[in-house]
Amino acid sequence: MAEAIRLKVSCHACGYVIEGSAKYGQGHYVPDGVPFDFVAIGKIKTEKGRRVKAEATCVCPKCTVRNKYII
């Protein structure tokens, strides 16, 4: 089953809003929009259910600074 990831963050250097999305599942990863690297680092249980804690890294298309986020 493929899960959808939506990323909407601002660049650390210039403030440009970076948007991208991807679908991932067993053995495949399909990015759309701004490409970003996604690494799952844990799971979090909340009242609404479980979610994945992850590290996302992307390059700003405006100023080419590499940004790293914990989502």
All heavy atoms as a GROMACS GRO file, in nm:
protein
  542
    1MET      N    1   0.084  -0.118   0.000
    1MET     CA    2   0.000   0.000   0.000
    1MET      C    3   0.089   0.124   0.000
    1MET      O    4   0.180   0.138   0.081
    1MET     CB    5  -0.088  -0.001   0.124
    1MET     CG    6  -0.184   0.111   0.128
    1MET     SD    7  -0.307   0.082   0.256
    1MET     CE    8  -0.287   0.228   0.350
    2ALA      N    9   0.065   0.216  -0.090
    2ALA     CA   10   0.145   0.338  -0.101
    2ALA      C   11   0.093   0.445  -0.007
    2ALA      O   12  -0.027   0.466   0.007
    2ALA     CB   13   0.142   0.390  -0.244
    3GLU      N   14   0.185   0.511   0.059
    3GLU     CA   15   0.153   0.622   0.148
    3GLU      C   16   0.194   0.752   0.078
    3GLU      O   17   0.292   0.754   0.004
    3GLU     CB   18   0.231   0.610   0.279
    3GLU     CG   19   0.197   0.489   0.360
    3GLU     CD   20   0.062   0.499   0.427
    3GLU    OE1   21   0.017   0.612   0.456
    3GLU    OE2   22   0.000   0.395   0.449
    4ALA      N   23   0.121   0.858   0.101
    4ALA     CA   24   0.153   0.988   0.041
    4ALA      C   25   0.221   1.076   0.144
    4ALA      O   26   0.180   1.082   0.259
    4ALA     CB   27   0.027   1.054  -0.011
    5ILE      N   28   0.327   1.144   0.102
    5ILE     CA   29   0.398   1.240   0.186
    5ILE      C   30   0.385   1.376   0.119
    5ILE      O   31   0.411   1.389   0.000
    5ILE     CB   32   0.548   1.208   0.195
    5ILE    CG1   33   0.572   1.066   0.241
    5ILE    CG2   34   0.620   1.306   0.285
    5ILE    CD1   35   0.715   1.023   0.223
    6ARG      N   36   0.345   1.477   0.194
    6ARG     CA   37   0.339   1.613   0.144
    6ARG      C   38   0.435   1.698   0.226
    6ARG      O   39   0.429   1.695   0.349
    6ARG     CB   40   0.198   1.668   0.153
    6ARG     CG   41   0.105   1.607   0.052
    6ARG     CD   42  -0.034   1.666   0.057
    6ARG     NE   43  -0.098   1.658   0.188
    6ARG     CZ   44  -0.163   1.552   0.233
    6ARG    NH1   45  -0.170   1.443   0.160
    6ARG    NH2   46  -0.219   1.552   0.351
    7LEU      N   47   0.521   1.770   0.158
    7LEU     CA   48   0.621   1.853   0.225
    7LEU      C   49   0.597   1.997   0.186
    7LEU      O   50   0.592   2.030   0.067
    7LEU     CB   51   0.761   1.808   0.184
    7LEU     CG   52   0.878   1.882   0.245
    7LEU    CD1   53   0.890   1.845   0.392
    7LEU    CD2   54   1.007   1.847   0.173
    8LYS      N   55   0.579   2.084   0.285
    8LYS     CA   56   0.565   2.228   0.260
    8LYS      C   57   0.642   2.297   0.371
    8LYS      O   58   0.596   2.304   0.485
    8LYS     CB   59   0.419   2.271   0.260
    8LYS     CG   60   0.400   2.416   0.223
    8LYS     CD   61   0.254   2.452   0.214
    8LYS     CE   62   0.239   2.599   0.176
    8LYS     NZ   63   0.098   2.638   0.164
    9VAL      N   64   0.760   2.347   0.337
    9VAL     CA   65   0.850   2.411   0.433
    9VAL      C   66   0.910   2.535   0.370
    9VAL      O   67   0.902   2.554   0.249
    9VAL     CB   68   0.963   2.314   0.477
    9VAL    CG1   69   0.908   2.199   0.557
    9VAL    CG2   70   1.039   2.261   0.357
   10SER      N   71   0.970   2.620   0.451
   10SER     CA   72   1.038   2.737   0.396
   10SER      C   73   1.189   2.719   0.410
   10SER      O   74   1.237   2.657   0.505
   10SER     CB   75   0.991   2.865   0.464
   10SER     OG   76   1.006   2.857   0.602
   11CYS      N   77   1.260   2.775   0.316
   11CYS     CA   78   1.406   2.765   0.311
   11CYS      C   79   1.466   2.837   0.431
   11CYS      O   80   1.422   2.945   0.470
   11CYS     CB   81   1.457   2.826   0.182
   11CYS     SG   82   1.637   2.827   0.167
   12HIS      N   83   1.569   2.777   0.489
   12HIS     CA   84   1.637   2.838   0.604
   12HIS      C   85   1.709   2.968   0.565
   12HIS      O   86   1.719   3.059   0.647
   12HIS     CB   87   1.740   2.741   0.662
   12HIS     CG   88   1.682   2.616   0.718
   12HIS    ND1   89   1.577   2.614   0.809
   12HIS    CD2   90   1.714   2.487   0.697
   12HIS    CE1   91   1.548   2.491   0.840
   12HIS    NE2   92   1.628   2.410   0.774
   13ALA      N   93   1.757   2.977   0.443
   13ALA     CA   94   1.838   3.092   0.402
   13ALA      C   95   1.754   3.207   0.344
   13ALA      O   96   1.769   3.322   0.386
   13ALA     CB   97   1.942   3.049   0.299
   14CYS      N   98   1.667   3.176   0.247
   14CYS     CA   99   1.598   3.285   0.177
   14CYS      C  100   1.449   3.295   0.209
   14CYS      O  101   1.384   3.391   0.169
   14CYS     CB  102   1.617   3.270   0.026
   14CYS     SG  103   1.532   3.129  -0.047
   15GLY      N  104   1.390   3.197   0.276
   15GLY     CA  105   1.248   3.201   0.311
   15GLY      C  106   1.154   3.154   0.203
   15GLY      O  107   1.033   3.160   0.220
   16TYR      N  108   1.206   3.108   0.091
   16TYR     CA  109   1.123   3.057  -0.019
   16TYR      C  110   1.046   2.934   0.028
   16TYR      O  111   1.100   2.847   0.095
   16TYR     CB  112   1.213   3.021  -0.138
   16TYR     CG  113   1.140   2.970  -0.259
   16TYR    CD1  114   1.068   3.056  -0.340
   16TYR    CD2  115   1.143   2.835  -0.293
   16TYR    CE1  116   1.002   3.009  -0.453
   16TYR    CE2  117   1.077   2.787  -0.404
   16TYR     CZ  118   1.007   2.875  -0.484
   16TYR     OH  119   0.941   2.829  -0.594
   17VAL      N  120   0.918   2.925  -0.007
   17VAL     CA  121   0.835   2.811   0.034
   17VAL      C  122   0.858   2.696  -0.063
   17VAL      O  123   0.834   2.708  -0.183
   17VAL     CB  124   0.685   2.848   0.038
   17VAL    CG1  125   0.601   2.727   0.072
   17VAL    CG2  126   0.662   2.958   0.140
   18ILE      N  127   0.907   2.585  -0.008
   18ILE     CA  128   0.938   2.467  -0.088
   18ILE      C  129   0.824   2.368  -0.072
   18ILE      O  130   0.786   2.334   0.040
   18ILE     CB  131   1.070   2.402  -0.040
   18ILE    CG1  132   1.184   2.503  -0.046
   18ILE    CG2  133   1.103   2.278  -0.120
   18ILE    CD1  134   1.307   2.461   0.031
   19GLU      N  135   0.768   2.323  -0.184
   19GLU     CA  136   0.659   2.228  -0.180
   19GLU      C  137   0.694   2.107  -0.265
   19GLU      O  138   0.750   2.119  -0.373
   19GLU     CB  139   0.530   2.289  -0.234
   19GLU     CG  140   0.475   2.399  -0.147
   19GLU     CD  141   0.340   2.447  -0.196
   19GLU    OE1  142   0.249   2.363  -0.212
   19GLU    OE2  143   0.327   2.568  -0.217
   20GLY      N  144   0.662   1.991  -0.213
   20GLY     CA  145   0.685   1.868  -0.287
   20GLY      C  146   0.599   1.758  -0.228
   20GLY      O  147   0.545   1.771  -0.119
   21SER      N  148   0.584   1.650  -0.302
   21SER     CA  149   0.510   1.536  -0.252
   21SER      C  150   0.573   1.410  -0.307
   21SER      O  151   0.650   1.414  -0.402
   21SER     CB  152   0.362   1.544  -0.291
   21SER     OG  153   0.349   1.539  -0.430
   22ALA      N  154   0.541   1.299  -0.245
   22ALA     CA  155   0.594   1.171  -0.291
   22ALA      C  156   0.501   1.060  -0.246
   22ALA      O  157   0.425   1.076  -0.151
   22ALA     CB  158   0.734   1.148  -0.235
   23LYS      N  159   0.508   0.951  -0.316
   23LYS     CA  160   0.438   0.830  -0.276
   23LYS      C  161   0.543   0.724  -0.254
   23LYS      O  162   0.635   0.708  -0.333
   23LYS     CB  163   0.339   0.786  -0.383
   23LYS     CG  164   0.222   0.879  -0.394
   23LYS     CD  165   0.116   0.824  -0.484
   23LYS     CE  166   0.001   0.923  -0.488
   23LYS     NZ  167  -0.106   0.878  -0.571
   24TYR      N  168   0.532   0.655  -0.142
   24TYR     CA  169   0.628   0.550  -0.114
   24TYR      C  170   0.556   0.427  -0.064
   24TYR      O  171   0.445   0.434  -0.013
   24TYR     CB  172   0.734   0.597  -0.014
   24TYR     CG  173   0.685   0.605   0.128
   24TYR    CD1  174   0.711   0.503   0.218
   24TYR    CD2  175   0.612   0.713   0.173
   24TYR    CE1  176   0.665   0.510   0.348
   24TYR    CE2  177   0.565   0.721   0.302
   24TYR     CZ  178   0.592   0.619   0.389
   24TYR     OH  179   0.547   0.625   0.517
   25GLY      N  180   0.618   0.316  -0.081
   25GLY     CA  181   0.563   0.189  -0.036
   25GLY      C  182   0.675   0.086  -0.038
   25GLY      O  183   0.793   0.121  -0.039
   26GLN      N  184   0.640  -0.038  -0.041
   26GLN     CA  185   0.742  -0.142  -0.042
   26GLN      C  186   0.818  -0.139  -0.175
   26GLN      O  187   0.762  -0.168  -0.280
   26GLN     CB  188   0.679  -0.278  -0.022
   26GLN     CG  189   0.630  -0.300   0.118
   26GLN     CD  190   0.576  -0.440   0.136
   26GLN    OE1  191   0.523  -0.498   0.044
   26GLN    NE2  192   0.590  -0.492   0.256
   27GLY      N  193   0.943  -0.100  -0.168
   27GLY     CA  194   1.031  -0.106  -0.285
   27GLY      C  195   1.018   0.006  -0.386
   27GLY      O  196   1.084   0.002  -0.488
   28HIS      N  197   0.937   0.108  -0.363
   28HIS     CA  198   0.931   0.217  -0.460
   28HIS      C  199   0.910   0.351  -0.390
   28HIS      O  200   0.858   0.359  -0.281
   28HIS     CB  201   0.821   0.193  -0.564
   28HIS     CG  202   0.683   0.215  -0.512
   28HIS    ND1  203   0.617   0.121  -0.437
   28HIS    CD2  204   0.599   0.320  -0.526
   28HIS    CE1  205   0.498   0.168  -0.405
   28HIS    NE2  206   0.484   0.289  -0.458
   29TYR      N  207   0.957   0.456  -0.458
   29TYR     CA  208   0.949   0.593  -0.409
   29TYR      C  209   0.930   0.682  -0.531
   29TYR      O  210   1.016   0.684  -0.620
   29TYR     CB  211   1.077   0.627  -0.333
   29TYR     CG  212   1.085   0.770  -0.284
   29TYR    CD1  213   1.016   0.811  -0.171
   29TYR    CD2  214   1.161   0.864  -0.352
   29TYR    CE1  215   1.024   0.940  -0.126
   29TYR    CE2  216   1.171   0.993  -0.307
   29TYR     CZ  217   1.101   1.031  -0.194
   29TYR     OH  218   1.109   1.161  -0.151
   30VAL      N  219   0.819   0.753  -0.541
   30VAL     CA  220   0.789   0.833  -0.659
   30VAL      C  221   0.770   0.979  -0.618
   30VAL      O  222   0.667   1.015  -0.563
   30VAL     CB  223   0.660   0.782  -0.729
   30VAL    CG1  224   0.632   0.861  -0.855
   30VAL    CG2  225   0.671   0.634  -0.759
   31PRO      N  226   0.872   1.066  -0.639
   31PRO     CA  227   0.858   1.207  -0.601
   31PRO      C  228   0.781   1.288  -0.706
   31PRO      O  229   0.778   1.253  -0.823
   31PRO     CB  230   1.003   1.255  -0.592
   31PRO     CG  231   1.078   1.166  -0.683
   31PRO     CD  232   1.006   1.033  -0.685
   32ASP      N  233   0.721   1.398  -0.662
   32ASP     CA  234   0.647   1.488  -0.749
   32ASP      C  235   0.672   1.630  -0.697
   32ASP      O  236   0.662   1.654  -0.578
   32ASP     CB  237   0.499   1.454  -0.747
   32ASP     CG  238   0.417   1.541  -0.839
   32ASP    OD1  239   0.472   1.589  -0.940
   32ASP    OD2  240   0.298   1.563  -0.811
   33GLY      N  241   0.701   1.724  -0.784
   33GLY     CA  242   0.734   1.860  -0.740
   33GLY      C  243   0.882   1.870  -0.710
   33GLY      O  244   0.965   1.813  -0.780
   34VAL      N  245   0.919   1.940  -0.604
   34VAL     CA  246   1.059   1.952  -0.565
   34VAL      C  247   1.106   1.819  -0.508
   34VAL      O  248   1.045   1.766  -0.415
   34VAL     CB  249   1.078   2.064  -0.460
   34VAL    CG1  250   1.219   2.066  -0.406
   34VAL    CG2  251   1.043   2.199  -0.520
   35PRO      N  252   1.212   1.760  -0.564
   35PRO     CA  253   1.259   1.631  -0.511
   35PRO      C  254   1.320   1.646  -0.372
   35PRO      O  255   1.389   1.744  -0.344
   35PRO     CB  256   1.363   1.586  -0.613
   35PRO     CG  257   1.407   1.710  -0.681
   35PRO     CD  258   1.292   1.806  -0.676
   36PHE      N  259   1.293   1.552  -0.284
   36PHE     CA  260   1.351   1.554  -0.150
   36PHE      C  261   1.383   1.412  -0.106
   36PHE      O  262   1.320   1.316  -0.151
   36PHE     CB  263   1.258   1.624  -0.050
   36PHE     CG  264   1.123   1.560  -0.033
   36PHE    CD1  265   1.101   1.464   0.066
   36PHE    CD2  266   1.018   1.596  -0.114
   36PHE    CE1  267   0.977   1.407   0.083
   36PHE    CE2  268   0.892   1.540  -0.097
   36PHE     CZ  269   0.873   1.445   0.001
   37ASP      N  270   1.482   1.400  -0.020
   37ASP     CA  271   1.519   1.272   0.038
   37ASP      C  272   1.440   1.254   0.166
   37ASP      O  273   1.427   1.346   0.245
   37ASP     CB  274   1.668   1.266   0.068
   37ASP     CG  275   1.754   1.275  -0.056
   37ASP    OD1  276   1.711   1.221  -0.160
   37ASP    OD2  277   1.863   1.334  -0.050
   38PHE      N  278   1.388   1.135   0.186
   38PHE     CA  279   1.303   1.106   0.301
   38PHE      C  280   1.359   0.983   0.371
   38PHE      O  281   1.378   0.879   0.309
   38PHE     CB  282   1.160   1.079   0.251
   38PHE     CG  283   1.065   1.036   0.357
   38PHE    CD1  284   1.004   1.129   0.438
   38PHE    CD2  285   1.034   0.902   0.376
   38PHE    CE1  286   0.914   1.089   0.536
   38PHE    CE2  287   0.945   0.862   0.472
   38PHE     CZ  288   0.884   0.956   0.552
   39VAL      N  289   1.388   0.996   0.501
   39VAL     CA  290   1.439   0.884   0.580
   39VAL      C  291   1.354   0.873   0.705
   39VAL      O  292   1.349   0.965   0.786
   39VAL     CB  293   1.587   0.905   0.618
   39VAL    CG1  294   1.637   0.790   0.704
   39VAL    CG2  295   1.674   0.922   0.496
   40ALA      N  296   1.285   0.760   0.721
   40ALA     CA  297   1.204   0.736   0.840
   40ALA      C  298   1.297   0.705   0.957
   40ALA      O  299   1.388   0.624   0.944
   40ALA     CB  300   1.108   0.621   0.817
   41ILE      N  301   1.275   0.772   1.072
   41ILE     CA  302   1.362   0.750   1.188
   41ILE      C  303   1.284   0.701   1.310
   41ILE      O  304   1.342   0.679   1.414
   41ILE     CB  305   1.442   0.877   1.222
   41ILE    CG1  306   1.351   0.997   1.246
   41ILE    CG2  307   1.544   0.907   1.116
   41ILE    CD1  308   1.423   1.122   1.290
   42GLY      N  309   1.152   0.684   1.298
   42GLY     CA  310   1.076   0.634   1.412
   42GLY      C  311   0.927   0.645   1.389
   42GLY      O  312   0.882   0.695   1.287
   43LYS      N  313   0.850   0.595   1.486
   43LYS     CA  314   0.704   0.604   1.482
   43LYS      C  315   0.656   0.675   1.607
   43LYS      O  316   0.712   0.659   1.714
   43LYS     CB  317   0.642   0.466   1.475
   43LYS     CG  318   0.663   0.395   1.345
   43LYS     CD  319   0.589   0.264   1.341
   43LYS     CE  320   0.613   0.196   1.209
   43LYS     NZ  321   0.544   0.068   1.200
   44ILE      N  322   0.549   0.753   1.591
   44ILE     CA  323   0.490   0.827   1.702
   44ILE      C  324   0.344   0.787   1.713
   44ILE      O  325   0.272   0.786   1.613
   44ILE     CB  326   0.501   0.980   1.677
   44ILE    CG1  327   0.646   1.022   1.665
   44ILE    CG2  328   0.432   1.056   1.789
   44ILE    CD1  329   0.664   1.166   1.623
   45LYS      N  330   0.299   0.755   1.834
   45LYS     CA  331   0.158   0.724   1.858
   45LYS      C  332   0.092   0.846   1.920
   45LYS      O  333   0.141   0.902   2.016
   45LYS     CB  334   0.143   0.605   1.952
   45LYS     CG  335   0.177   0.474   1.890
   45LYS     CD  336   0.142   0.360   1.983
   45LYS     CE  337   0.173   0.228   1.917
   45LYS     NZ  338   0.135   0.115   2.000
   46THR      N  339  -0.019   0.889   1.861
   46THR     CA  340  -0.097   1.001   1.913
   46THR      C  341  -0.242   0.956   1.929
   46THR      O  342  -0.276   0.843   1.900
   46THR     CB  343  -0.091   1.122   1.817
   46THR    OG1  344  -0.150   1.085   1.692
   46THR    CG2  345   0.051   1.169   1.794
   47GLU      N  346  -0.328   1.048   1.974
   47GLU     CA  347  -0.470   1.016   1.989
   47GLU      C  348  -0.534   0.987   1.854
   47GLU      O  349  -0.629   0.911   1.844
   47GLU     CB  350  -0.546   1.132   2.055
   47GLU     CG  351  -0.497   1.171   2.193
   47GLU     CD  352  -0.380   1.267   2.189
   47GLU    OE1  353  -0.377   1.357   2.101
   47GLU    OE2  354  -0.290   1.253   2.272
   48LYS      N  355  -0.484   1.050   1.749
   48LYS     CA  356  -0.539   1.032   1.615
   48LYS      C  357  -0.488   0.906   1.546
   48LYS      O  358  -0.537   0.870   1.440
   48LYS     CB  359  -0.506   1.153   1.528
   48LYS     CG  360  -0.570   1.281   1.577
   48LYS     CD  361  -0.536   1.396   1.488
   48LYS     CE  362  -0.599   1.524   1.538
   48LYS     NZ  363  -0.564   1.638   1.453
   49GLY      N  364  -0.386   0.843   1.600
   49GLY     CA  365  -0.330   0.723   1.539
   49GLY      C  366  -0.179   0.728   1.536
   49GLY      O  367  -0.115   0.806   1.606
   50ARG      N  368  -0.121   0.644   1.452
   50ARG     CA  369   0.025   0.640   1.440
   50ARG      C  370   0.070   0.725   1.322
   50ARG      O  371   0.000   0.738   1.223
   50ARG     CB  372   0.071   0.496   1.416
   50ARG     CG  373   0.044   0.407   1.532
   50ARG     CD  374   0.100   0.270   1.511
   50ARG     NE  375   0.071   0.221   1.376
   50ARG     CZ  376   0.109   0.105   1.329
   50ARG    NH1  377   0.177   0.024   1.403
   50ARG    NH2  378   0.079   0.067   1.206
   51ARG      N  379   0.189   0.780   1.336
   51ARG     CA  380   0.250   0.852   1.224
   51ARG      C  381   0.400   0.827   1.228
   51ARG      O  382   0.455   0.782   1.328
   51ARG     CB  383   0.217   1.000   1.225
   51ARG     CG  384   0.281   1.080   1.333
   51ARG     CD  385   0.236   1.226   1.325
   51ARG     NE  386   0.319   1.310   1.409
   51ARG     CZ  387   0.422   1.381   1.365
   51ARG    NH1  388   0.451   1.382   1.239
   51ARG    NH2  389   0.494   1.451   1.447
   52VAL      N  390   0.466   0.857   1.118
   52VAL     CA  391   0.608   0.832   1.105
   52VAL      C  392   0.685   0.959   1.135
   52VAL      O  393   0.651   1.066   1.085
   52VAL     CB  394   0.642   0.783   0.962
   52VAL    CG1  395   0.790   0.770   0.942
   52VAL    CG2  396   0.572   0.652   0.934
   53LYS      N  397   0.788   0.948   1.218
   53LYS     CA  398   0.881   1.059   1.240
   53LYS      C  399   0.991   1.041   1.137
   53LYS      O  400   1.045   0.932   1.121
   53LYS     CB  401   0.938   1.053   1.381
   53LYS     CG  402   1.029   1.168   1.414
   53LYS     CD  403   1.073   1.162   1.559
   53LYS     CE  404   1.164   1.279   1.590
   53LYS     NZ  405   1.210   1.273   1.728
   54ALA      N  406   1.024   1.148   1.066
   54ALA     CA  407   1.118   1.135   0.955
   54ALA      C  408   1.207   1.257   0.941
   54ALA      O  409   1.181   1.362   0.998
   54ALA     CB  410   1.041   1.113   0.826
   55GLU      N  411   1.310   1.238   0.863
   55GLU     CA  412   1.405   1.343   0.830
   55GLU      C  413   1.395   1.367   0.680
   55GLU      O  414   1.410   1.274   0.601
   55GLU     CB  415   1.544   1.292   0.867
   55GLU     CG  416   1.648   1.396   0.882
   55GLU     CD  417   1.775   1.332   0.936
   55GLU    OE1  418   1.850   1.276   0.855
   55GLU    OE2  419   1.797   1.338   1.057
   56ALA      N  420   1.367   1.490   0.640
   56ALA     CA  421   1.355   1.524   0.499
   56ALA      C  422   1.465   1.624   0.464
   56ALA      O  423   1.490   1.719   0.538
   56ALA     CB  424   1.219   1.584   0.469
   57THR      N  425   1.531   1.602   0.352
   57THR     CA  426   1.637   1.690   0.304
   57THR      C  427   1.605   1.730   0.161
   57THR      O  428   1.575   1.645   0.077
   57THR     CB  429   1.773   1.617   0.306
   57THR    OG1  430   1.795   1.564   0.436
   57THR    CG2  431   1.886   1.711   0.272
   58CYS      N  432   1.608   1.861   0.133
   58CYS     CA  433   1.583   1.909  -0.003
   58CYS      C  434   1.669   2.030  -0.032
   58CYS      O  435   1.718   2.097   0.057
   58CYS     CB  436   1.436   1.940  -0.023
   58CYS     SG  437   1.373   2.069   0.082
   59VAL      N  438   1.688   2.057  -0.160
   59VAL     CA  439   1.767   2.172  -0.206
   59VAL      C  440   1.669   2.278  -0.254
   59VAL      O  441   1.580   2.250  -0.334
   59VAL     CB  442   1.863   2.130  -0.320
   59VAL    CG1  443   1.938   2.250  -0.373
   59VAL    CG2  444   1.959   2.024  -0.271
   60CYS      N  445   1.688   2.399  -0.205
   60CYS     CA  446   1.601   2.511  -0.245
   60CYS      C  447   1.624   2.542  -0.393
   60CYS      O  448   1.737   2.564  -0.434
   60CYS     CB  449   1.632   2.634  -0.159
   60CYS     SG  450   1.534   2.779  -0.203
   61PRO      N  451   1.517   2.545  -0.473
   61PRO     CA  452   1.534   2.574  -0.616
   61PRO      C  453   1.570   2.721  -0.644
   61PRO      O  454   1.620   2.753  -0.750
   61PRO     CB  455   1.399   2.539  -0.677
   61PRO     CG  456   1.303   2.545  -0.564
   61PRO     CD  457   1.380   2.513  -0.440
   62LYS      N  458   1.549   2.808  -0.546
   62LYS     CA  459   1.576   2.950  -0.566
   62LYS      C  460   1.721   2.987  -0.533
   62LYS      O  461   1.786   3.057  -0.609
   62LYS     CB  462   1.480   3.033  -0.480
   62LYS     CG  463   1.481   3.179  -0.511
   62LYS     CD  464   1.371   3.249  -0.436
   62LYS     CE  465   1.368   3.397  -0.471
   62LYS     NZ  466   1.265   3.467  -0.396
   63CYS      N  467   1.773   2.940  -0.418
   63CYS     CA  468   1.908   2.980  -0.377
   63CYS      C  469   2.006   2.863  -0.364
   63CYS      O  470   2.120   2.883  -0.326
   63CYS     CB  471   1.902   3.056  -0.244
   63CYS     SG  472   1.851   2.955  -0.105
   64THR      N  473   1.963   2.742  -0.395
   64THR     CA  474   2.043   2.619  -0.395
   64THR      C  475   2.105   2.582  -0.260
   64THR      O  476   2.205   2.514  -0.254
   64THR     CB  477   2.154   2.621  -0.503
   64THR    OG1  478   2.250   2.720  -0.471
   64THR    CG2  479   2.097   2.644  -0.642
   65VAL      N  480   2.044   2.626  -0.150
   65VAL     CA  481   2.089   2.587  -0.016
   65VAL      C  482   2.025   2.454   0.019
   65VAL      O  483   1.906   2.434  -0.007
   65VAL     CB  484   2.051   2.694   0.088
   65VAL    CG1  485   2.076   2.646   0.228
   65VAL    CG2  486   2.130   2.822   0.063
   66ARG      N  487   2.103   2.364   0.078
   66ARG     CA  488   2.050   2.234   0.120
   66ARG      C  489   1.985   2.252   0.258
   66ARG      O  490   2.048   2.299   0.351
   66ARG     CB  491   2.164   2.134   0.125
   66ARG     CG  492   2.121   1.997   0.156
   66ARG     CD  493   2.241   1.905   0.159
   66ARG     NE  494   2.204   1.783   0.222
   66ARG     CZ  495   2.223   1.664   0.171
   66ARG    NH1  496   2.284   1.653   0.056
   66ARG    NH2  497   2.185   1.556   0.234
   67ASN      N  498   1.858   2.212   0.268
   67ASN     CA  499   1.779   2.226   0.391
   67ASN      C  500   1.745   2.090   0.448
   67ASN      O  501   1.714   1.997   0.374
   67ASN     CB  502   1.650   2.302   0.362
   67ASN     CG  503   1.675   2.442   0.316
   67ASN    OD1  504   1.702   2.528   0.397
   67ASN    ND2  505   1.668   2.466   0.187
   68LYS      N  506   1.748   2.079   0.581
   68LYS     CA  507   1.717   1.953   0.647
   68LYS      C  508   1.609   1.980   0.752
   68LYS      O  509   1.618   2.075   0.829
   68LYS     CB  510   1.843   1.900   0.716
   68LYS     CG  511   1.831   1.762   0.770
   68LYS     CD  512   1.968   1.718   0.822
   68LYS     CE  513   1.973   1.573   0.852
   68LYS     NZ  514   2.105   1.533   0.901
   69TYR      N  515   1.504   1.895   0.754
   69TYR     CA  516   1.391   1.914   0.841
   69TYR      C  517   1.357   1.783   0.911
   69TYR      O  518   1.372   1.675   0.854
   69TYR     CB  519   1.267   1.960   0.764
   69TYR     CG  520   1.289   2.084   0.684
   69TYR    CD1  521   1.324   2.075   0.550
   69TYR    CD2  522   1.278   2.208   0.741
   69TYR    CE1  523   1.346   2.190   0.475
   69TYR    CE2  524   1.300   2.324   0.667
   69TYR     CZ  525   1.334   2.313   0.534
   69TYR     OH  526   1.356   2.425   0.462
   70ILE      N  527   1.308   1.791   1.034
   70ILE     CA  528   1.251   1.677   1.105
   70ILE      C  529   1.100   1.693   1.096
   70ILE      O  530   1.045   1.796   1.139
   70ILE     CB  531   1.296   1.673   1.253
   70ILE    CG1  532   1.447   1.663   1.264
   70ILE    CG2  533   1.227   1.557   1.324
   70ILE    CD1  534   1.506   1.533   1.217
   71ILE      N  535   1.032   1.596   1.039
   71ILE     CA  536   0.886   1.605   1.022
   71ILE      C  537   0.819   1.488   1.091
   71ILE      O  538   0.880   1.387   1.117
   71ILE     CB  539   0.844   1.612   0.874
   71ILE    CG1  540   0.902   1.493   0.797
   71ILE    CG2  541   0.890   1.741   0.814
   71ILE    CD1  542   0.854   1.483   0.656
   0.00000   0.00000   0.00000
